[in-house]
Amino acid sequence: MSLSGTILRLFGWKVVCSVTDYPKCIICVAPHTSNWDFILGKLAYWSLGRQAGFLIKQEWFFFPMNLIFKAFGGIPVKRGKGSSLTDTLIKKFSETERMSIAITPEGTRAKVSQWHTGFL
């Protein structure tokens, strides 16, 4: 039993996974309503013996936070005009043989009654 699995079990959580450990994947994490989602998600994924990166706005990558986020798999996201998250992710995926990224579709911790569809 891993340390992360033991921690989760102490808090009453049990991790059950029936999904193949794909070498490259994007993991949808929803709903994302609390900063605890990150901690629980990391512990759960680690308990499976797997690693996943995550997207986080570039503004959080300042010393010493950049060291912590980088160690946990953080990928800085440049927001604004002229930047393409899709192009950035394609490049990162093509540069490695194994990569998993967890994303939150809403990109916010606020509770919402309906997810954005991408359509106006």
A tleap script that builds the chain and sets N, CA, C and O, in Angstrom:
source leaprc.protein.ff14SB
mol = sequence {
  NMET SER LEU SER GLY THR ILE LEU ARG LEU
  PHE GLY TRP LYS VAL VAL CYS SER VAL THR
  ASP TYR PRO LYS CYS ILE ILE CYS VAL ALA
  PRO HIE THR SER ASN TRP ASP PHE ILE LEU
  GLY LYS LEU ALA TYR TRP SER LEU GLY ARG
  GLN ALA GLY PHE LEU ILE LYS GLN GLU TRP
  PHE PHE PHE PRO MET ASN LEU ILE PHE LYS
  ALA PHE GLY GLY ILE PRO VAL LYS ARG GLY
  LYS GLY SER SER LEU THR ASP THR LEU ILE
  LYS LYS PHE SER GLU THR GLU ARG MET SER
  ILE ALA ILE THR PRO GLU GLY THR ARG ALA
  LYS VAL SER GLN TRP HIE THR GLY PHE CLEU
}
set mol.1.N position { 0.854 -1.188 0.000 }
set mol.1.CA position { 0.000 0.000 0.000 }
set mol.1.C position { 0.891 1.239 0.000 }
set mol.1.O position { 1.842 1.336 0.775 }
set mol.2.N position { 0.574 2.160 -0.861 }
set mol.2.CA position { 1.364 3.380 -0.963 }
set mol.2.C position { 0.997 4.363 0.147 }
set mol.2.O position { -0.066 4.258 0.759 }
set mol.3.N position { 1.877 5.303 0.393 }
set mol.3.CA position { 1.614 6.336 1.399 }
set mol.3.C position { 0.371 7.136 1.030 }
set mol.3.O position { -0.459 7.433 1.889 }
set mol.4.N position { 0.245 7.483 -0.244 }
set mol.4.CA position { -0.923 8.264 -0.669 }
set mol.4.C position { -2.212 7.467 -0.474 }
set mol.4.O position { -3.227 8.031 -0.066 }
set mol.5.N position { -2.186 6.176 -0.755 }
set mol.5.CA position { -3.356 5.327 -0.534 }
set mol.5.C position { -3.709 5.234 0.939 }
set mol.5.O position { -4.884 5.229 1.304 }
set mol.6.N position { -2.691 5.162 1.784 }
set mol.6.CA position { -2.909 5.107 3.231 }
set mol.6.C position { -3.530 6.407 3.734 }
set mol.6.O position { -4.454 6.377 4.547 }
set mol.7.N position { -3.035 7.535 3.262 }
set mol.7.CA position { -3.588 8.841 3.660 }
set mol.7.C position { -5.054 8.938 3.266 }
set mol.7.O position { -5.891 9.356 4.066 }
set mol.8.N position { -5.359 8.553 2.040 }
set mol.8.CA position { -6.748 8.600 1.577 }
set mol.8.C position { -7.641 7.693 2.419 }
set mol.8.O position { -8.751 8.074 2.790 }
set mol.9.N position { -7.150 6.495 2.716 }
set mol.9.CA position { -7.937 5.551 3.505 }
set mol.9.C position { -8.207 6.102 4.910 }
set mol.9.O position { -9.291 5.895 5.454 }
set mol.10.N position { -7.239 6.793 5.493 }
set mol.10.CA position { -7.429 7.393 6.822 }
set mol.10.C position { -8.577 8.402 6.833 }
set mol.10.O position { -9.239 8.587 7.854 }
set mol.11.N position { -8.806 9.047 5.697 }
set mol.11.CA position { -9.885 10.027 5.573 }
set mol.11.C position { -11.158 9.434 4.993 }
set mol.11.O position { -12.098 10.159 4.665 }
set mol.12.N position { -11.185 8.109 4.868 }
set mol.12.CA position { -12.399 7.431 4.428 }
set mol.12.C position { -12.555 7.272 2.927 }
set mol.12.O position { -13.641 6.928 2.459 }
set mol.13.N position { -11.495 7.514 2.157 }
set mol.13.CA position { -11.563 7.399 0.713 }
set mol.13.C position { -11.034 6.051 0.263 }
set mol.13.O position { -10.138 5.484 0.889 }
set mol.14.N position { -11.591 5.542 -0.823 }
set mol.14.CA position { -11.129 4.309 -1.447 }
set mol.14.C position { -10.999 4.581 -2.945 }
set mol.14.O position { -11.931 5.083 -3.573 }
set mol.15.N position { -9.853 4.253 -3.505 }
set mol.15.CA position { -9.620 4.489 -4.931 }
set mol.15.C position { -9.864 3.198 -5.701 }
set mol.15.O position { -9.256 2.166 -5.418 }
set mol.16.N position { -10.762 3.272 -6.678 }
set mol.16.CA position { -11.056 2.148 -7.560 }
set mol.16.C position { -10.860 2.650 -8.989 }
set mol.16.O position { -11.431 3.667 -9.381 }
set mol.17.N position { -10.053 1.933 -9.759 }
set mol.17.CA position { -9.779 2.364 -11.130 }
set mol.17.C position { -9.858 1.171 -12.067 }
set mol.17.O position { -9.245 0.131 -11.824 }
set mol.18.N position { -10.624 1.336 -13.146 }
set mol.18.CA position { -10.726 0.277 -14.147 }
set mol.18.C position { -10.255 0.767 -15.519 }
set mol.18.O position { -10.505 0.126 -16.540 }
set mol.19.N position { -9.580 1.898 -15.524 }
set mol.19.CA position { -9.113 2.498 -16.774 }
set mol.19.C position { -7.662 2.101 -17.025 }
set mol.19.O position { -6.831 2.137 -16.118 }
set mol.20.N position { -7.372 1.726 -18.257 }
set mol.20.CA position { -6.015 1.376 -18.666 }
set mol.20.C position { -5.075 2.545 -18.425 }
set mol.20.O position { -5.461 3.707 -18.558 }
set mol.21.N position { -3.847 2.227 -18.072 }
set mol.21.CA position { -2.820 3.257 -17.889 }
set mol.21.C position { -2.223 3.586 -19.258 }
set mol.21.O position { -1.193 3.037 -19.650 }
set mol.22.N position { -2.885 4.486 -19.969 }
set mol.22.CA position { -2.434 4.875 -21.302 }
set mol.22.C position { -1.137 5.676 -21.200 }
set mol.22.O position { -0.953 6.415 -20.232 }
set mol.23.N position { -0.239 5.547 -22.171 }
set mol.23.CA position { 1.014 6.304 -22.119 }
set mol.23.C position { 0.805 7.810 -22.289 }
set mol.23.O position { 1.576 8.611 -21.760 }
set mol.24.N position { -0.238 8.191 -23.026 }
set mol.24.CA position { -0.559 9.603 -23.204 }
set mol.24.C position { -2.063 9.763 -23.063 }
set mol.24.O position { -2.838 9.060 -23.712 }
set mol.25.N position { -2.470 10.704 -22.201 }
set mol.25.CA position { -3.907 10.938 -22.040 }
set mol.25.C position { -4.174 12.288 -21.397 }
set mol.25.O position { -3.297 12.906 -20.795 }
set mol.26.N position { -5.415 12.720 -21.546 }
set mol.26.CA position { -5.918 13.910 -20.861 }
set mol.26.C position { -7.034 13.447 -19.941 }
set mol.26.O position { -7.957 12.754 -20.368 }
set mol.27.N position { -6.943 13.832 -18.689 }
set mol.27.CA position { -7.892 13.408 -17.670 }
set mol.27.C position { -8.802 14.587 -17.344 }
set mol.27.O position { -8.331 15.655 -16.951 }
set mol.28.N position { -10.094 14.387 -17.508 }
set mol.28.CA position { -11.072 15.432 -17.199 }
set mol.28.C position { -11.437 15.340 -15.718 }
set mol.28.O position { -11.907 14.300 -15.256 }
set mol.29.N position { -11.222 16.416 -14.981 }
set mol.29.CA position { -11.513 16.466 -13.554 }
set mol.29.C position { -12.691 17.411 -13.355 }
set mol.29.O position { -12.580 18.619 -13.564 }
set mol.30.N position { -13.816 16.842 -12.950 }
set mol.30.CA position { -15.005 17.678 -12.814 }
set mol.30.C position { -15.934 17.091 -11.755 }
set mol.30.O position { -15.972 15.872 -11.582 }
set mol.31.N position { -16.664 17.910 -11.063 }
set mol.31.CA position { -16.532 19.363 -11.051 }
set mol.31.C position { -15.352 19.775 -10.177 }
set mol.31.O position { -14.978 19.060 -9.248 }
set mol.32.N position { -14.786 20.901 -10.475 }
set mol.32.CA position { -13.645 21.432 -9.732 }
set mol.32.C position { -14.174 22.592 -8.894 }
set mol.32.O position { -14.248 23.726 -9.367 }
set mol.33.N position { -14.537 22.304 -7.657 }
set mol.33.CA position { -15.190 23.324 -6.816 }
set mol.33.C position { -14.382 23.691 -5.585 }
set mol.33.O position { -14.824 24.526 -4.796 }
set mol.34.N position { -13.207 23.093 -5.394 }
set mol.34.CA position { -12.421 23.352 -4.196 }
set mol.34.C position { -10.949 23.121 -4.489 }
set mol.34.O position { -10.606 22.340 -5.376 }
set mol.35.N position { -10.072 23.799 -3.746 }
set mol.35.CA position { -8.644 23.532 -3.873 }
set mol.35.C position { -8.299 22.134 -3.361 }
set mol.35.O position { -7.251 21.591 -3.713 }
set mol.36.N position { -9.167 21.546 -2.537 }
set mol.36.CA position { -8.963 20.175 -2.067 }
set mol.36.C position { -9.035 19.182 -3.223 }
set mol.36.O position { -8.463 18.096 -3.131 }
set mol.37.N position { -9.724 19.531 -4.307 }
set mol.37.CA position { -9.799 18.657 -5.483 }
set mol.37.C position { -8.401 18.284 -5.962 }
set mol.37.O position { -8.141 17.135 -6.318 }
set mol.38.N position { -7.512 19.263 -5.964 }
set mol.38.CA position { -6.144 19.042 -6.428 }
set mol.38.C position { -5.439 18.035 -5.529 }
set mol.38.O position { -4.836 17.077 -6.015 }
set mol.39.N position { -5.515 18.249 -4.235 }
set mol.39.CA position { -4.826 17.384 -3.278 }
set mol.39.C position { -5.383 15.960 -3.341 }
set mol.39.O position { -4.623 14.995 -3.420 }
set mol.40.N position { -6.700 15.837 -3.307 }
set mol.40.CA position { -7.317 14.506 -3.366 }
set mol.40.C position { -7.015 13.812 -4.696 }
set mol.40.O position { -6.735 12.613 -4.729 }
set mol.41.N position { -7.073 14.568 -5.778 }
set mol.41.CA position { -6.785 14.000 -7.093 }
set mol.41.C position { -5.358 13.503 -7.207 }
set mol.41.O position { -5.117 12.408 -7.714 }
set mol.42.N position { -4.404 14.307 -6.735 }
set mol.42.CA position { -3.004 13.890 -6.781 }
set mol.42.C position { -2.792 12.638 -5.937 }
set mol.42.O position { -2.135 11.697 -6.383 }
set mol.43.N position { -3.340 12.616 -4.727 }
set mol.43.CA position { -3.204 11.448 -3.865 }
set mol.43.C position { -3.811 10.205 -4.521 }
set mol.43.O position { -3.215 9.128 -4.495 }
set mol.44.N position { -4.996 10.363 -5.106 }
set mol.44.CA position { -5.670 9.232 -5.744 }
set mol.44.C position { -4.848 8.698 -6.913 }
set mol.44.O position { -4.670 7.487 -7.042 }
set mol.45.N position { -4.356 9.576 -7.750 }
set mol.45.CA position { -3.588 9.134 -8.920 }
set mol.45.C position { -2.259 8.508 -8.496 }
set mol.45.O position { -1.833 7.503 -9.064 }
set mol.46.N position { -1.601 9.111 -7.488 }
set mol.46.CA position { -0.355 8.538 -6.970 }
set mol.46.C position { -0.603 7.157 -6.373 }
set mol.46.O position { 0.234 6.264 -6.503 }
set mol.47.N position { -1.762 6.979 -5.712 }
set mol.47.CA position { -2.049 5.680 -5.098 }
set mol.47.C position { -2.146 4.571 -6.143 }
set mol.47.O position { -1.985 3.395 -5.818 }
set mol.48.N position { -2.409 4.940 -7.389 }
set mol.48.CA position { -2.446 3.983 -8.494 }
set mol.48.C position { -1.062 3.753 -9.101 }
set mol.48.O position { -0.893 2.934 -10.005 }
set mol.49.N position { -0.081 4.488 -8.589 }
set mol.49.CA position { 1.274 4.392 -9.134 }
set mol.49.C position { 1.444 5.164 -10.423 }
set mol.49.O position { 2.340 4.877 -11.216 }
set mol.50.N position { 0.578 6.149 -10.632 }
set mol.50.CA position { 0.601 6.934 -11.868 }
set mol.50.C position { 0.955 8.392 -11.582 }
set mol.50.O position { 0.773 8.889 -10.470 }
set mol.51.N position { 1.464 9.058 -12.609 }
set mol.51.CA position { 1.814 10.476 -12.529 }
set mol.51.C position { 0.977 11.254 -13.537 }
set mol.51.O position { 0.756 10.786 -14.654 }
set mol.52.N position { 0.517 12.423 -13.155 }
set mol.52.CA position { -0.216 13.295 -14.086 }
set mol.52.C position { 0.184 14.736 -13.833 }
set mol.52.O position { 0.313 15.173 -12.690 }
set mol.53.N position { 0.376 15.456 -14.911 }
set mol.53.CA position { 0.628 16.878 -14.807 }
set mol.53.C position { -0.695 17.625 -14.750 }
set mol.53.O position { -1.764 17.021 -14.834 }
set mol.54.N position { -0.619 18.917 -14.609 }
set mol.54.CA position { -1.813 19.753 -14.562 }
set mol.54.C position { -1.480 21.128 -15.107 }
set mol.54.O position { -0.327 21.558 -15.091 }
set mol.55.N position { -2.492 21.797 -15.581 }
set mol.55.CA position { -2.331 23.135 -16.139 }
set mol.55.C position { -2.581 24.150 -15.041 }
set mol.55.O position { -3.492 23.993 -14.228 }
set mol.56.N position { -1.772 25.185 -15.024 }
set mol.56.CA position { -1.930 26.248 -14.035 }
set mol.56.C position { -1.450 27.554 -14.658 }
set mol.56.O position { -0.462 27.579 -15.391 }
set mol.57.N position { -2.159 28.631 -14.358 }
set mol.57.CA position { -1.797 29.897 -15.009 }
set mol.57.C position { -0.365 30.303 -14.668 }
set mol.57.O position { 0.101 30.126 -13.542 }
set mol.58.N position { 0.307 30.842 -15.654 }
set mol.58.CA position { 1.726 31.178 -15.562 }
set mol.58.C position { 2.024 32.123 -14.400 }
set mol.58.O position { 3.128 32.099 -13.856 }
set mol.59.N position { 1.074 32.938 -14.020 }
set mol.59.CA position { 1.282 33.896 -12.939 }
set mol.59.C position { 1.642 33.211 -11.611 }
set mol.59.O position { 2.223 33.843 -10.729 }
set mol.60.N position { 1.303 31.940 -11.468 }
set mol.60.CA position { 1.627 31.206 -10.242 }
set mol.60.C position { 3.060 30.697 -10.237 }
set mol.60.O position { 3.535 30.216 -9.208 }
set mol.61.N position { 3.759 30.792 -11.363 }
set mol.61.CA position { 5.125 30.278 -11.453 }
set mol.61.C position { 6.142 31.347 -11.061 }
set mol.61.O position { 6.902 31.838 -11.896 }
set mol.62.N position { 6.143 31.697 -9.777 }
set mol.62.CA position { 7.136 32.596 -9.208 }
set mol.62.C position { 7.828 31.845 -8.067 }
set mol.62.O position { 7.260 30.915 -7.495 }
set mol.63.N position { 9.035 32.248 -7.746 }
set mol.63.CA position { 9.805 31.581 -6.702 }
set mol.63.C position { 9.173 31.821 -5.341 }
set mol.63.O position { 8.820 32.962 -5.040 }
set mol.64.N position { 9.015 30.822 -4.519 }
set mol.64.CA position { 9.393 29.418 -4.618 }
set mol.64.C position { 8.265 28.522 -5.146 }
set mol.64.O position { 8.451 27.314 -5.290 }
set mol.65.N position { 7.095 29.109 -5.434 }
set mol.65.CA position { 5.946 28.315 -5.885 }
set mol.65.C position { 6.254 27.558 -7.171 }
set mol.65.O position { 5.775 26.441 -7.367 }
set mol.66.N position { 7.061 28.170 -8.058 }
set mol.66.CA position { 7.390 27.502 -9.321 }
set mol.66.C position { 8.079 26.157 -9.077 }
set mol.66.O position { 7.852 25.205 -9.825 }
set mol.67.N position { 8.904 26.070 -8.057 }
set mol.67.CA position { 9.590 24.816 -7.738 }
set mol.67.C position { 8.601 23.747 -7.269 }
set mol.67.O position { 8.706 22.579 -7.644 }
set mol.68.N position { 7.653 24.161 -6.456 }
set mol.68.CA position { 6.645 23.231 -5.938 }
set mol.68.C position { 5.744 22.743 -7.065 }
set mol.68.O position { 5.533 21.541 -7.226 }
set mol.69.N position { 5.207 23.694 -7.855 }
set mol.69.CA position { 4.306 23.312 -8.942 }
set mol.69.C position { 5.011 22.450 -9.987 }
set mol.69.O position { 4.426 21.500 -10.506 }
set mol.70.N position { 6.249 22.776 -10.292 }
set mol.70.CA position { 7.019 21.987 -11.267 }
set mol.70.C position { 7.228 20.562 -10.743 }
set mol.70.O position { 7.104 19.600 -11.500 }
set mol.71.N position { 7.547 20.423 -9.446 }
set mol.71.CA position { 7.761 19.106 -8.847 }
set mol.71.C position { 6.489 18.259 -8.894 }
set mol.71.O position { 6.564 17.037 -9.026 }
set mol.72.N position { 5.328 18.896 -8.786 }
set mol.72.CA position { 4.059 18.177 -8.809 }
set mol.72.C position { 3.506 17.998 -10.222 }
set mol.72.O position { 2.420 17.443 -10.392 }
set mol.73.N position { 4.240 18.463 -11.241 }
set mol.73.CA position { 3.811 18.256 -12.623 }
set mol.73.C position { 3.098 19.439 -13.240 }
set mol.73.O position { 2.423 19.297 -14.259 }
set mol.74.N position { 3.240 20.604 -12.634 }
set mol.74.CA position { 2.570 21.803 -13.148 }
set mol.74.C position { 3.104 22.251 -14.494 }
set mol.74.O position { 4.312 22.249 -14.733 }
set mol.75.N position { 2.192 22.633 -15.366 }
set mol.75.CA position { 2.538 23.155 -16.687 }
set mol.75.C position { 1.981 24.574 -16.765 }
set mol.75.O position { 0.765 24.765 -16.742 }
set mol.76.N position { 2.868 25.576 -16.858 }
set mol.76.CA position { 2.383 26.958 -16.889 }
set mol.76.C position { 1.626 27.258 -18.181 }
set mol.76.O position { 2.033 26.851 -19.269 }
set mol.77.N position { 0.518 27.977 -18.035 }
set mol.77.CA position { -0.318 28.344 -19.170 }
set mol.77.C position { -0.257 29.850 -19.359 }
set mol.77.O position { -0.595 30.620 -18.460 }
set mol.78.N position { 0.185 30.260 -20.553 }
set mol.78.CA position { 0.170 31.681 -20.908 }
set mol.78.C position { -1.226 32.020 -21.382 }
set mol.78.O position { -1.749 31.398 -22.307 }
set mol.79.N position { -1.816 32.997 -20.753 }
set mol.79.CA position { -3.162 33.393 -21.157 }
set mol.79.C position { -3.076 34.718 -21.902 }
set mol.79.O position { -2.150 35.503 -21.699 }
set mol.80.N position { -4.030 34.946 -22.744 }
set mol.80.CA position { -4.050 36.206 -23.476 }
set mol.80.C position { -3.902 36.001 -24.968 }
set mol.80.O position { -3.754 34.883 -25.462 }
set mol.81.N position { -3.947 37.108 -25.656 }
set mol.81.CA position { -3.873 37.069 -27.120 }
set mol.81.C position { -2.509 36.595 -27.582 }
set mol.81.O position { -1.484 36.888 -26.967 }
set mol.82.N position { -2.522 35.858 -28.673 }
set mol.82.CA position { -1.274 35.399 -29.273 }
set mol.82.C position { -0.736 34.111 -28.683 }
set mol.82.O position { 0.283 33.597 -29.145 }
set mol.83.N position { -1.407 33.581 -27.666 }
set mol.83.CA position { -0.940 32.314 -27.098 }
set mol.83.C position { -1.962 31.222 -27.426 }
set mol.83.O position { -3.169 31.462 -27.422 }
set mol.84.N position { -1.464 30.044 -27.705 }
set mol.84.CA position { -2.339 28.932 -28.066 }
set mol.84.C position { -2.071 27.763 -27.128 }
set mol.84.O position { -1.031 27.111 -27.216 }
set mol.85.N position { -3.016 27.504 -26.231 }
set mol.85.CA position { -2.879 26.381 -25.317 }
set mol.85.C position { -2.827 25.063 -26.088 }
set mol.85.O position { -2.070 24.159 -25.734 }
set mol.86.N position { -3.624 24.962 -27.127 }
set mol.86.CA position { -3.643 23.744 -27.942 }
set mol.86.C position { -2.260 23.474 -28.531 }
set mol.86.O position { -1.761 22.352 -28.449 }
set mol.87.N position { -1.637 24.497 -29.125 }
set mol.87.CA position { -0.306 24.326 -29.710 }
set mol.87.C position { 0.727 23.946 -28.648 }
set mol.87.O position { 1.597 23.109 -28.889 }
set mol.88.N position { 0.623 24.565 -27.474 }
set mol.88.CA position { 1.541 24.257 -26.379 }
set mol.88.C position { 1.422 22.803 -25.959 }
set mol.88.O position { 2.431 22.124 -25.766 }
set mol.89.N position { 0.187 22.319 -25.816 }
set mol.89.CA position { -0.022 20.933 -25.393 }
set mol.89.C position { 0.404 19.935 -26.467 }
set mol.89.O position { 0.977 18.892 -26.149 }
set mol.90.N position { 0.132 20.243 -27.723 }
set mol.90.CA position { 0.567 19.365 -28.819 }
set mol.90.C position { 2.084 19.225 -28.788 }
set mol.90.O position { 2.614 18.124 -28.938 }
set mol.91.N position { 2.779 20.338 -28.593 }
set mol.91.CA position { 4.244 20.316 -28.549 }
set mol.91.C position { 4.730 19.474 -27.371 }
set mol.91.O position { 5.630 18.649 -27.529 }
set mol.92.N position { 4.140 19.676 -26.193 }
set mol.92.CA position { 4.554 18.916 -25.008 }
set mol.92.C position { 4.301 17.421 -25.184 }
set mol.92.O position { 5.148 16.601 -24.829 }
set mol.93.N position { 3.144 17.065 -25.730 }
set mol.93.CA position { 2.831 15.652 -25.950 }
set mol.93.C position { 3.778 15.025 -26.972 }
set mol.93.O position { 4.161 13.864 -26.828 }
set mol.94.N position { 4.159 15.780 -28.002 }
set mol.94.CA position { 5.032 15.229 -29.042 }
set mol.94.C position { 6.478 15.081 -28.563 }
set mol.94.O position { 7.243 14.318 -29.153 }
set mol.95.N position { 6.860 15.793 -27.512 }
set mol.95.CA position { 8.232 15.759 -27.014 }
set mol.95.C position { 8.496 14.610 -26.031 }
set mol.95.O position { 9.634 14.420 -25.601 }
set mol.96.N position { 7.474 13.853 -25.678 }
set mol.96.CA position { 7.651 12.805 -24.683 }
set mol.96.C position { 6.909 11.530 -25.075 }
set mol.96.O position { 5.943 11.568 -25.836 }
set mol.97.N position { 7.372 10.412 -24.547 }
set mol.97.CA position { 6.722 9.130 -24.825 }
set mol.97.C position { 5.579 8.858 -23.850 }
set mol.97.O position { 4.686 8.062 -24.143 }
set mol.98.N position { 5.606 9.519 -22.690 }
set mol.98.CA position { 4.594 9.263 -21.659 }
set mol.98.C position { 4.192 10.590 -21.025 }
set mol.98.O position { 5.030 11.330 -20.511 }
set mol.99.N position { 2.887 10.875 -21.074 }
set mol.99.CA position { 2.411 12.133 -20.493 }
set mol.99.C position { 0.908 12.063 -20.243 }
set mol.99.O position { 0.132 11.718 -21.133 }
set mol.100.N position { 0.520 12.392 -19.036 }
set mol.100.CA position { -0.890 12.504 -18.660 }
set mol.100.C position { -1.089 13.888 -18.078 }
set mol.100.O position { -0.272 14.366 -17.292 }
set mol.101.N position { -2.183 14.530 -18.469 }
set mol.101.CA position { -2.495 15.866 -17.951 }
set mol.101.C position { -3.926 15.868 -17.446 }
set mol.101.O position { -4.845 15.415 -18.128 }
set mol.102.N position { -4.096 16.383 -16.244 }
set mol.102.CA position { -5.436 16.545 -15.681 }
set mol.102.C position { -5.899 17.978 -15.962 }
set mol.102.O position { -5.165 18.933 -15.712 }
set mol.103.N position { -7.105 18.117 -16.477 }
set mol.103.CA position { -7.654 19.441 -16.745 }
set mol.103.C position { -9.028 19.570 -16.095 }
set mol.103.O position { -9.736 18.585 -15.887 }
set mol.104.N position { -9.377 20.800 -15.784 }
set mol.104.CA position { -10.711 21.096 -15.268 }
set mol.104.C position { -11.445 21.880 -16.347 }
set mol.104.O position { -11.021 22.984 -16.691 }
set mol.105.N position { -12.522 21.346 -16.885 }
set mol.105.CA position { -13.206 21.982 -18.006 }
set mol.105.C position { -13.641 23.419 -17.734 }
set mol.105.O position { -13.572 24.273 -18.618 }
set mol.106.N position { -14.077 23.675 -16.535 }
set mol.106.CA position { -14.542 25.024 -16.224 }
set mol.106.C position { -13.387 25.986 -15.989 }
set mol.106.O position { -13.533 27.190 -16.200 }
set mol.107.N position { -12.251 25.476 -15.560 }
set mol.107.CA position { -11.106 26.341 -15.289 }
set mol.107.C position { -11.338 27.245 -14.095 }
set mol.107.O position { -10.661 28.262 -13.947 }
set mol.108.N position { -12.275 26.893 -13.252 }
set mol.108.CA position { -12.578 27.696 -12.071 }
set mol.108.C position { -13.000 26.778 -10.939 }
set mol.108.O position { -13.397 25.635 -11.170 }
set mol.109.N position { -12.913 27.281 -9.718 }
set mol.109.CA position { -13.373 26.503 -8.571 }
set mol.109.C position { -14.795 26.866 -8.175 }
set mol.109.O position { -15.344 26.283 -7.240 }
set mol.110.N position { -15.394 27.816 -8.869 }
set mol.110.CA position { -16.761 28.236 -8.545 }
set mol.110.C position { -17.751 27.147 -8.945 }
set mol.110.O position { -17.607 26.523 -9.997 }
set mol.111.N position { -18.746 26.927 -8.108 }
set mol.111.CA position { -19.772 25.944 -8.448 }
set mol.111.C position { -20.656 26.529 -9.551 }
set mol.111.O position { -21.084 27.681 -9.474 }
set mol.112.N position { -20.918 25.727 -10.565 }
set mol.112.CA position { -21.759 26.177 -11.674 }
set mol.112.C position { -22.878 25.169 -11.876 }
set mol.112.O position { -22.713 23.982 -11.596 }
set mol.113.N position { -24.008 25.642 -12.359 }
set mol.113.CA position { -25.133 24.745 -12.586 }
set mol.113.C position { -25.050 24.081 -13.956 }
set mol.113.O position { -25.674 23.044 -14.180 }
set mol.114.N position { -24.285 24.671 -14.873 }
set mol.114.CA position { -24.148 24.114 -16.221 }
set mol.114.C position { -22.746 24.402 -16.732 }
set mol.114.O position { -22.244 25.515 -16.573 }
set mol.115.N position { -22.108 23.406 -17.347 }
set mol.115.CA position { -20.779 23.589 -17.902 }
set mol.115.C position { -20.871 24.390 -19.196 }
set mol.115.O position { -21.895 24.387 -19.879 }
set mol.116.N position { -19.776 25.076 -19.515 }
set mol.116.CA position { -19.680 25.758 -20.802 }
set mol.116.C position { -19.595 24.710 -21.900 }
set mol.116.O position { -18.885 23.714 -21.762 }
set mol.117.N position { -20.304 24.931 -22.970 }
set mol.117.CA position { -20.314 23.970 -24.071 }
set mol.117.C position { -19.317 24.342 -25.170 }
set mol.117.O position { -18.956 23.507 -26.000 }
set mol.118.N position { -18.882 25.588 -25.168 }
set mol.118.CA position { -18.013 26.047 -26.245 }
set mol.118.C position { -18.810 26.740 -27.335 }
set mol.118.O position { -18.244 27.335 -28.252 }
set mol.119.N position { -20.113 26.658 -27.226 }
set mol.119.CA position { -20.983 27.317 -28.207 }
set mol.119.C position { -21.594 28.561 -27.574 }
set mol.119.O position { -21.817 28.605 -26.365 }
set mol.120.N position { -21.854 29.539 -28.376 }
set mol.120.CA position { -22.482 30.772 -27.870 }
set mol.120.C position { -23.975 30.615 -27.758 }
set mol.120.O position { -24.666 31.549 -27.351 }
savepdb mol mol.pdb
quit
